[in-house]
Amino acid sequence: MAGGDAFYLVVPTPQVFSHQGDAGRRGQPYQEDLREAARQSWRRRAVLGGDLYVRVAWFHPQPITRAEGADLDNILKPILDAVEGVAYDDDRAIVRCALSRHLMTETAAPQLPEAAPPWVQNKLDGLLAGFKRHYHVLYIEIGATNAFDVRLGPIDGVTA
């Protein structure tokens, strides 16, 4: 797949919200900000169709405590809801997803797909190099996949 066939979004955010309890009034501006960033990133492009994958990497500036942070498994819904209608029509098209969380101070430089446009790597590198102590960075990638291709085992071929 060519880089032009996938949706990429790299965005700093003061907080990452989950759908568990904080997606109400406090989470609404977060989703609106993500939707606007998605619109700016995806300007004048047609929505993606067919079976899609989503990859979300959440980079956070300090260890997440239970009291302050969203669980990784709960952050996907607000993100998908924010980009629905911008990158794709309906989240039922998502047939595969990968989520990851990374402490910025302990993360090696991310390796993006070869098809990713250079601006994606440049923006991600810039945000991670100059991160502010209280800002998080979200990397969101959505593209075509084959729902009939079932792959089980280690994610990204990485084992512990």
C-alpha positions, 0 to 999 in steps of 0.5 A: 500500500502506498503512503497516500492510501493510509490515514496518518495522524500525529497529535500532541494532547494534554490528556488521553481520555478513555470511554470509561467514565471520562468521555463525557463533558471532560472528554468531549473537547478531547474528541473535538480536538482530535476530529479537527486535527484529523480533518486538517491532516486528511484535507479533501481526501475521500474516506477509506473504504473496505476492511481497515486496520488501525494502529494507535501508539500512545506516548506519555511523558511520565508513568501512568498511575491508576488514579490519573491514567486511562487504561490502554484498552479503553482509549481506542473508542474515543479515538475511533469516534473522533476520526469516524466520518473523516478517515472512514465512514463507519468503525465497523470497517475496522477489522484489525487493530494494534494498540501500544503505550510507551513512556517517552523517556524510555522509548527508542525512536519509533520505526514507521512503515516505509510507505509512511510519508516523510512528514509523519516521521518528522512530526513524530520525531519532533514531538517526541524530542521536544515533548513537554512534561505534561503532554502526550503524543498520539500516533494514529494510522489507518489503512486497508487490510485483508480481513481474511488474512488471519495472523496469530502470534507475536505482534509485529514479529516481536517476542519477549 
